[in-house]
Amino acid sequence: MRILSILLLLVASMGFAEDANIRIIPVKPTPEPNNVETTIVFPKEDQIISNPVKVQIRLVGFPVGTISDFDRKNEIYNDPHGQSMLVFIDNEHPIEIYKSFVDSLDQNNLFYYMTLNTTVPFNLKQGMHVIRAFPDRSFGESLKGSGCYDASIFYIGREEDNLDIDLDDPYLTYNEPLETLRYSSEKPILLDFYLSNVQLSRDGYKVKVTIDKDTERSLTSWVPYYVYGLEAGKHTIQLQLINEKNEVVPGLFNDVTRTITVN
């Protein structure tokens, strides 16, 4: 027993001890409509364009700019601007769209689709780029239905394959928590991601989450998670897609670290 205690002290002194107060708990996904479809209209697949990059997305069956009417809105941070479309350029932070340019109704005057427009707020380097998009709830949870997500490749200036990404391979998209928000230490913090071309299991692919470099968990279910116990201050959240050999899956999006602020 004394030897075990000494070993634990040594591990702690080396910086590998986990914070016993941090808990990562799976929660039930919020119910989703079954007719949601996201389509990237522009940039077109393999199109060569120039800066500034204009983005247009068609969204069917899901309104943006409204508060998600679920109990979860009271449990975690809830964006007062409402539900949004998230647009990711390469591995940058998402661009959030809350308003539509065109709303269309079907013959029964029911909501049918929205046309969403935005401009990438920074210039892109010459060569290959990836755009990814999906809608999320006002409390940040991504919709995970098969039609909710879209991704494509485009080019700035000339066609040059300079990124390590194949959209047919397994990859993840880091969603929450965001660096741009300030979270309360009095509420759990949402941990959320989107998966493409892969399923998680105990003996197969997993998502490894590392908090502040010393708290590690392997996630084997594609559901939202609540993170408890983060104290006020800065914290790093790292998500990695791991294969059955416990190796990080190659690809631009499969090892992502964000720094968040907790008040």
C-alpha positions in Angstrom: 0.0 0.0 0.0 2.8 2.4 0.9 4.5 1.6 -2.5 1.3 2.4 -4.4 1.0 5.7 -2.5 4.5 6.7 -3.5 3.9 5.8 -7.1 0.7 7.9 -7.2 2.7 10.9 -5.8 5.4 10.4 -8.4 2.8 10.4 -11.2 1.2 13.5 -9.9 4.6 15.3 -9.6 5.2 14.5 -13.3 2.0 16.2 -14.4 0.0 13.1 -15.4 -2.5 12.9 -12.5 -6.1 13.3 -13.5 -8.3 15.9 -11.9 -10.8 13.8 -10.0 -13.3 16.6 -10.1 -13.7 16.5 -13.9 -16.4 14.2 -15.1 -17.5 13.6 -18.7 -21.0 12.2 -18.8 -23.0 11.1 -21.9 -26.5 12.6 -22.3 -29.4 11.6 -24.4 -29.4 13.3 -27.9 -32.1 15.9 -28.4 -34.9 14.7 -30.7 -34.4 15.7 -34.4 -36.7 16.3 -37.3 -36.3 13.5 -39.9 -36.4 15.7 -43.0 -33.4 18.1 -42.3 -31.1 18.5 -45.3 -28.0 20.7 -45.6 -26.6 21.5 -49.1 -23.6 23.6 -49.8 -24.6 25.6 -52.9 -21.5 27.8 -53.2 -18.5 27.3 -53.4 -19.2 24.4 -55.8 -17.3 21.2 -55.5 -13.8 21.6 -57.0 -14.5 25.2 -58.0 -11.6 27.6 -58.3 -12.5 31.0 -56.8 -10.8 34.0 -55.3 -11.1 36.0 -52.0 -13.3 37.1 -50.5 -15.2 33.8 -50.4 -18.9 34.0 -50.6 -20.8 31.0 -49.0 -24.4 30.0 -49.8 -26.1 27.0 -48.1 -29.6 25.6 -48.5 -31.2 24.3 -45.4 -34.4 22.2 -45.5 -36.6 21.5 -42.5 -34.8 23.4 -39.7 -35.3 27.1 -38.8 -32.4 29.2 -37.7 -32.6 32.2 -35.4 -35.1 30.6 -32.9 -34.5 29.3 -29.4 -34.6 25.5 -29.2 -37.5 24.6 -27.0 -36.0 21.8 -25.0 -35.1 21.5 -21.3 -31.4 21.4 -22.3 -31.6 25.2 -23.0 -31.8 25.7 -19.2 -29.1 23.2 -18.3 -26.1 24.5 -20.3 -25.1 27.7 -22.1 -27.9 28.8 -24.5 -27.2 31.2 -27.4 -29.7 34.1 -27.2 -29.4 34.4 -31.0 -31.0 31.0 -31.4 -30.4 28.0 -33.6 -27.8 28.5 -36.4 -26.0 27.0 -39.3 -22.3 26.3 -38.6 -19.8 26.8 -41.4 -16.3 25.5 -41.0 -13.5 26.6 -43.4 -10.6 24.1 -43.1 -9.9 23.8 -39.4 -10.9 27.3 -38.4 -13.6 28.2 -35.8 -17.1 28.0 -37.2 -18.9 30.9 -38.8 -22.5 31.0 -37.4 -25.4 32.0 -39.6 -28.6 33.0 -37.7 -30.7 34.6 -40.5 -31.8 33.4 -43.9 -31.8 35.4 -47.2 -34.9 33.5 -48.6 -37.6 31.5 -46.8 -39.8 29.2 -48.9 -43.0 27.6 -47.9 -44.6 24.4 -49.3 -48.2 24.2 -50.7 -49.5 23.9 -47.2 -47.7 27.1 -46.1 -45.4 25.1 -43.9 -41.7 25.9 -43.6 -39.8 24.2 -46.4 -36.3 25.6 -46.9 -34.0 28.5 -46.2 -31.2 30.0 -48.3 -28.3 31.1 -46.0 -25.6 33.5 -47.1 -22.3 34.6 -45.5 -18.9 35.8 -46.4 -15.7 34.2 -44.9 -14.3 36.9 -42.7 -10.7 36.2 -43.6 -8.6 35.7 -46.7 -7.7 32.2 -47.7 -4.3 31.1 -48.9 -3.8 29.8 -52.5 -4.7 26.2 -53.0 -7.1 23.6 -51.6 -9.7 24.3 -48.9 -12.5 22.4 -47.3 -15.9 23.7 -46.3 -18.1 21.8 -43.9 -21.6 22.7 -42.6 -24.3 21.5 -40.3 -27.1 23.1 -38.2 -27.0 23.2 -34.4 -29.4 23.9 -31.6 -29.3 27.2 -29.7 -27.5 25.3 -26.9 -24.8 24.1 -29.3 -25.8 20.5 -29.9 -25.2 19.5 -33.6 -27.9 17.7 -35.5 -26.6 14.3 -36.4 -29.0 12.9 -39.0 -27.6 11.6 -42.3 -28.8 14.6 -44.3 -27.8 17.3 -41.8 -24.2 17.5 -42.9 -22.4 18.5 -46.1 -18.8 19.0 -47.0 -16.9 19.8 -50.2 -13.5 20.9 -51.5 -12.7 24.1 -53.4 -9.6 26.0 -54.4 -8.3 29.6 -54.2 -6.4 30.8 -57.2 -5.4 27.4 -58.6 -6.0 23.7 -58.1 -3.3 22.5 -55.7 -3.9 19.6 -53.3 -2.0 20.9 -50.3 -4.2 19.6 -47.4 -4.2 16.2 -45.8 -7.8 15.4 -46.2 -10.0 12.9 -48.1 -13.7 13.4 -47.5 -14.3 9.7 -48.1 -12.1 8.7 -45.1 -13.1 8.7 -41.5 -12.9 12.1 -39.8 -14.5 14.1 -37.1 -15.6 17.7 -36.8 -15.0 19.4 -33.5 -18.1 21.4 -32.5 -18.4 22.3 -28.8 -17.2 23.9 -26.6 -16.1 27.0 -28.4 -13.2 29.3 -27.8 -15.4 32.4 -28.6 -17.8 31.8 -25.6 -17.4 32.2 -21.9 -18.8 29.4 -19.9 -20.1 29.4 -16.3 -18.4 27.1 -13.8 -21.9 26.6 -12.2 -23.2 24.7 -15.2 -22.0 21.7 -17.1 -20.3 22.4 -20.5 -21.4 20.7 -23.7 -18.9 18.5 -25.5 -20.1 17.8 -29.0 -18.7 16.6 -32.4 -19.8 15.4 -35.8 -18.6 12.1 -37.3 -18.2 11.3 -41.0 -17.6 7.8 -42.5 -17.1 6.1 -39.2 -18.9 4.4 -36.3 -17.7 4.3 -32.7 -17.4 1.1 -30.7 -15.5 -0.3 -27.7 -13.2 -2.4 -29.8 -13.0 -0.1 -32.9 -12.9 3.6 -33.5 -13.2 5.9 -30.5 -13.0 9.6 -29.9 -10.4 10.4 -27.3 -10.9 13.6 -25.3 -8.1 15.2 -23.3 -8.8 18.1 -20.9 -5.8 20.2 -19.8 -3.4 17.5 -21.0 -4.1 15.3 -17.9 -7.7 14.1 -17.9 -8.4 11.5 -20.7 -11.5 9.6 -21.7 -12.3 7.4 -24.6 -15.8 8.0 -26.0 -17.5 5.1 -27.7 -20.9 6.5 -28.4 -21.8 9.3 -30.8 -23.9 11.4 -28.4 -23.6 14.8 -26.7 -21.6 14.8 -23.4 -21.7 17.1 -20.4 -18.3 18.1 -18.8 -18.6 18.8 -15.1 -16.0 20.2 -12.7 -14.1 22.8 -14.8 -13.0 25.6 -12.5 -12.7 29.3 -13.5 -9.9 30.0 -15.9 -8.5 28.7 -19.2 -8.8 25.1 -20.2 -7.7 23.1 -23.3 -10.0 20.6 -24.9 -8.4 18.1 -27.3 -10.4 15.7 -29.5 -8.8 12.9 -31.5 -10.3 10.2 -33.7 -8.6 6.9 -32.7 -8.6 3.7 -34.6 -8.7 0.1 -33.3 -4.9 0.1 -32.8 -5.2 3.1 -30.5 -3.6 5.4 -33.1 -4.8 8.8 -34.3 -6.5 8.5 -37.6 -4.6 10.5 -40.3 -6.3 13.6 -41.5 -6.5 17.3 -41.0 -9.6 17.2 -38.7 -8.8 14.2 -36.5 -6.6 15.9 -33.9 -8.0 19.3 -32.8 -7.3 21.3 -29.7 -9.3 24.4 -28.5 -8.8 26.7 -25.5 -11.9 27.7 -23.7 -12.7 30.2 -20.9 -14.7 29.4 -17.8 -15.9 32.1 -15.5 
